[in-house]
Amino acid sequence: MSKIFHREIIFNDPRKTWEKYKEAPHFFNFPERITVEITNRCNLRCFMCPRNTIDMKLGDMELEIFKKIIDEASRFLPVCLVPFFRGESLLHPQFIEMITFAKTKGLKPIQMATNAYFLSSEISRSILDLEVDFISFSVDVNQPEIYRKIRKNSDFERVFSNILYFLEERKKRNLILPEIQVSAVKTEENSPFMRDFVRFWEDKVDRVRIYYEHSLDGKLGHLPAEGEEVKREPCLKILTDMVIYWNGDVAICNHDWQRDIFIGNVEHDSIEDIWKNKIYNKIRQSHLGNSLEEISPCNYCSHWEMYYRDNYIIGEVYEKNEVSPN
């Protein structure tokens, strides 16, 4: 299982990371991973998706804004790029051009996710040509009828055919990258089929990921309680990750779908200046002091817990050749 890698130091204990921040905040001078929402449009209507409860203006990121982000990030390498948030990235007409530009500027690793509906043979070959580092296919279940109930507006046969073509093409080229993940969000509808899901995919891909359903009761990032209530700790995301909406606005993290707090906009200011500004630092201080009542979605999000677990995971991960769930 991957650890949390930082630019110069590997922090196995997030508490030590926060101690380092308090002692030397200048060390955290730029995000180590940038999530760029190149579009928030999506062709699907999955019943458990936060899109169903949120009003948001739809749009695609302009190529000039994307290039501005990448140009600045290229001066702080290594920086990880995630070209995906709140939408289906393959809907952006300049997706391949964007990833090509990021590759030429040295951003690495590049980690993407897709529902695979638009994963044509041509796009598959382009992604493989670009040597993207990681790709996750959101599938949820292997049973066609259940799939159609969960992933509305999709096409089971088309999606599975696209993924299997991608896997075969990577094998044909004898490539190690991209690392391939197939994922499911575990819900009441697909829970009985999770064992079959893992067993079908575990020898075909590098890992199978089962996410637990979150954003319960309309609260973004909120998970059902597991066992005893644990003491709240500060989340590491706001020291390592920046999330940018398609219009250039900056979000707190990848659970911040509504941007209640305006942090900045990368079209008008630099990433570095926004990263170091008073608003961002106030949010960090709120985490340190556990005074998050007015910081949404941090005030009810549960995902901070992942950094304090031995494997840094919420949910389940089955890597190739590991034992399937019983």
C-alpha positions in Angstrom: 0.0 0.0 0.0 1.4 3.4 -0.9 2.5 5.7 1.8 1.9 9.5 1.7 4.9 10.9 -0.2 5.9 14.5 0.3 8.4 16.6 -1.8 11.4 16.1 0.5 10.3 14.1 3.5 8.1 11.1 3.9 5.8 11.7 6.8 4.5 8.5 8.3 2.7 10.4 11.1 0.5 13.4 10.1 0.9 14.9 13.6 4.6 15.3 12.8 3.7 17.0 9.5 1.7 19.5 11.4 4.5 20.0 13.9 6.8 20.7 10.9 4.2 23.2 9.6 4.1 25.1 12.9 7.9 25.2 13.1 8.6 26.0 9.4 5.5 27.0 7.4 7.8 28.2 4.6 8.6 24.5 3.9 5.0 24.1 2.6 5.4 26.8 0.0 3.4 25.1 -2.8 0.9 22.3 -3.1 2.3 18.9 -3.8 -0.8 17.7 -5.6 -3.1 19.8 -7.7 -6.6 18.6 -8.7 -7.8 20.5 -11.7 -11.4 20.3 -12.6 -11.2 20.6 -16.4 -14.9 20.1 -16.6 -17.7 19.6 -14.1 -20.1 18.3 -16.8 -21.0 14.6 -16.5 -22.9 12.3 -18.8 -24.1 10.1 -16.0 -26.6 10.5 -13.2 -25.4 8.1 -10.5 -27.9 8.0 -7.6 -25.4 8.4 -4.8 -23.4 11.2 -6.4 -23.4 14.7 -4.6 -24.3 16.2 -8.0 -27.9 15.2 -7.2 -28.1 17.6 -4.2 -25.9 20.5 -5.4 -26.7 23.3 -7.7 -23.6 24.4 -9.7 -23.0 26.2 -12.9 -21.6 23.9 -15.5 -18.6 24.6 -17.7 -15.3 23.6 -19.1 -11.9 25.1 -18.1 -10.4 27.3 -20.7 -7.1 26.0 -22.1 -5.3 29.3 -21.2 -6.3 28.9 -17.5 -5.1 25.3 -17.5 -1.8 26.2 -19.1 -1.3 29.0 -16.5 -1.8 26.4 -13.7 0.6 24.0 -15.3 3.2 26.6 -16.1 3.4 27.7 -12.5 3.4 24.2 -11.1 6.3 23.3 -13.4 8.5 25.7 -11.4 7.9 23.7 -8.2 8.4 20.1 -9.4 7.7 17.4 -8.4 3.9 18.2 -8.5 1.2 15.6 -8.9 -1.7 16.4 -11.3 -5.2 15.1 -10.9 -7.2 16.3 -14.0 -10.5 15.3 -12.6 -13.2 16.7 -10.2 -17.0 16.7 -10.1 -17.3 15.7 -13.7 -16.2 13.4 -16.5 -12.9 14.7 -17.8 -13.1 12.9 -21.2 -16.0 15.3 -22.0 -13.6 18.1 -22.4 -12.8 18.5 -26.1 -9.1 19.4 -25.4 -8.5 16.7 -22.8 -5.6 15.0 -24.7 -4.0 18.4 -25.5 -4.2 19.3 -21.8 -2.5 16.1 -20.6 0.1 16.4 -23.4 1.0 19.9 -22.2 1.2 18.8 -18.6 3.5 15.9 -19.5 5.8 18.2 -21.5 6.1 20.5 -18.5 7.2 17.6 -16.2 4.2 17.2 -13.9 4.2 13.7 -12.4 2.5 11.6 -11.5 -0.6 12.3 -13.5 -3.6 10.5 -11.9 -6.9 10.4 -13.7 -10.4 8.9 -13.2 -13.1 8.2 -15.7 -16.5 6.4 -16.0 -15.1 5.0 -19.3 -18.2 5.8 -21.4 -16.1 8.0 -23.7 -13.0 5.8 -23.6 -12.8 5.1 -27.3 -10.1 3.0 -28.8 -8.5 6.3 -30.1 -8.5 7.9 -26.7 -7.2 4.7 -25.0 -4.3 4.7 -27.4 -3.6 8.4 -26.8 -3.6 7.9 -23.0 -1.2 5.0 -23.3 1.0 7.0 -25.7 1.2 9.7 -23.1 2.2 7.3 -20.3 -0.3 8.6 -17.8 0.8 7.2 -14.4 -2.6 6.1 -13.0 -6.1 5.7 -14.2 -9.2 4.6 -12.2 -12.3 3.3 -13.9 -15.5 3.9 -11.9 -17.7 0.9 -12.4 -19.5 0.1 -9.2 -20.8 -3.4 -10.0 -20.6 -6.2 -12.6 -24.3 -7.1 -12.8 -25.9 -5.3 -15.8 -29.2 -4.7 -14.2 -27.8 -3.3 -10.9 -25.3 -1.3 -13.0 -28.1 0.4 -14.9 -29.9 1.3 -11.7 -26.8 2.9 -10.1 -25.1 4.4 -13.1 -28.0 6.0 -15.0 -27.5 7.1 -18.6 -24.5 4.8 -19.0 -24.2 1.7 -21.1 -22.9 -1.5 -19.4 -21.7 -3.3 -22.5 -20.0 -0.2 -23.9 -18.2 0.6 -20.7 -16.9 -2.9 -20.1 -15.8 -3.3 -23.7 -13.9 0.0 -23.5 -12.1 -1.0 -20.3 -11.2 -4.5 -21.5 -9.9 -2.9 -24.7 -7.7 -0.6 -22.7 -6.4 -3.5 -20.6 -5.6 -5.6 -23.7 -3.9 -2.7 -25.4 -1.7 -2.0 -22.4 -0.8 -5.7 -22.3 -0.1 -5.8 -26.0 2.4 -3.0 -25.6 3.9 -4.7 -22.6 3.5 -1.5 -20.5 3.7 -1.1 -16.7 1.9 2.3 -16.8 -0.6 3.4 -16.3 -1.3 1.7 -13.0 -4.9 0.6 -13.5 -7.6 0.6 -10.8 -11.3 -0.4 -11.0 -13.5 1.1 -8.3 -16.9 0.8 -6.8 -18.8 2.9 -4.3 -20.3 0.4 -1.9 -24.0 1.0 -1.4 -27.0 -1.0 -0.3 -27.8 -1.9 -3.9 -24.4 -3.3 -4.9 -23.0 -4.5 -1.5 -24.1 -8.2 -2.0 -22.1 -8.3 -5.2 -18.8 -6.9 -4.0 -17.1 -10.2 -3.7 -17.9 -11.1 -7.3 -16.8 -7.6 -8.3 -13.4 -8.0 -6.7 -12.8 -11.5 -8.0 -13.7 -10.5 -11.6 -11.2 -7.6 -11.7 -8.4 -8.6 -9.4 -6.4 -10.5 -11.9 -7.1 -8.0 -14.7 -6.1 -4.8 -13.1 -3.4 -3.6 -10.6 -5.9 -3.0 -7.9 -9.6 -2.9 -7.0 -10.8 -0.1 -4.8 -14.0 -0.2 -2.8 -15.0 3.3 -1.5 -17.6 3.6 1.2 -20.6 5.7 0.4 -20.1 9.2 1.7 -21.8 12.6 1.7 -24.5 11.1 3.9 -27.6 13.3 4.6 -26.3 15.8 2.0 -23.2 16.5 4.1 -20.2 16.3 1.8 -17.4 13.9 2.9 -19.5 12.6 5.8 -19.2 8.8 6.4 -21.1 6.5 8.6 -19.5 6.0 12.1 -17.3 3.0 12.5 -16.8 1.8 16.1 -16.1 4.3 18.8 -16.0 8.0 18.1 -12.4 9.1 17.7 -10.8 12.4 18.7 -10.8 14.9 15.8 -7.4 15.5 14.3 -6.3 18.1 11.7 -6.6 17.0 8.1 -3.5 16.8 6.0 -5.1 17.8 2.7 -4.8 21.5 3.4 -1.0 21.2 3.7 -0.5 19.1 0.6 -3.4 19.5 -1.9 -5.0 22.2 -3.9 -8.3 21.8 -5.8 -9.2 24.2 -8.6 -12.7 24.4 -10.2 -13.2 24.8 -13.9 -13.6 28.6 -13.6 -10.4 29.0 -11.6 -11.8 29.2 -8.1 -9.9 27.3 -5.5 -11.7 24.8 -3.2 -10.6 23.6 0.2 -10.3 20.0 -0.9 -11.9 17.4 -3.1 -14.9 17.2 -0.8 -15.6 20.9 -1.2 -18.2 20.8 -3.9 -19.9 24.1 -3.2 -17.1 26.6 -2.3 -18.7 28.2 0.7 -15.5 30.1 1.4 -13.8 32.1 -1.3 -10.0 31.3 -1.1 -8.9 32.8 -4.5 -9.0 32.4 -8.2 -6.0 31.2 -10.2 -7.0 33.2 -13.3 -6.3 36.4 -11.4 -3.6 35.4 -8.8 -0.8 32.9 -8.7 -1.2 29.5 -7.0 1.7 30.3 -4.7 0.1 33.5 -3.5 -3.3 31.9 -2.9 -1.6 28.9 -1.2 0.0 31.3 1.3 -2.8 33.8 1.7 -4.6 34.7 4.9 -7.8 32.7 4.2 -5.9 29.5 3.5 -3.8 30.0 6.7 -6.9 30.7 8.7 -8.4 27.4 7.6 -5.2 25.6 8.6 -5.2 27.3 12.0 -8.8 26.2 12.4 -7.7 22.6 11.9 -4.9 23.0 14.4 -7.2 24.4 17.0 -10.1 22.1 16.1 -12.4 25.1 15.7 -14.1 24.0 12.5 -17.7 25.0 13.2 -17.7 27.6 10.5 -15.5 25.8 8.0 -17.6 23.8 5.5 -17.2 21.0 4.6 -14.5 20.4 7.2 -17.0 20.7 10.1 -18.7 17.4 9.2 -16.2 15.7 6.9 -14.9 12.3 8.0 -12.0 11.8 5.6 -9.4 13.4 7.8 -9.3 10.0 9.5 -7.6 8.3 6.6 -4.3 10.0 7.5 -4.3 8.5 11.0 -4.9 4.9 9.9 -2.0 2.5 9.3 -2.8 2.1 5.6 -4.0 5.6 4.9 -7.2 4.2 3.4 -10.9 4.6 4.1 -12.6 1.7 2.3 -11.0 -1.4 0.9 -8.1 -2.0 -1.5 -7.3 -5.3 -3.2 -4.1 -5.4 -5.1 -3.2 -7.9 -7.8 -2.7 -11.4 -6.5 -4.0 -10.5 -3.0 -6.7 -12.6 -1.3 -10.2 -11.7 -2.3 -12.8 -10.8 0.4 -14.7 -13.8 1.8 
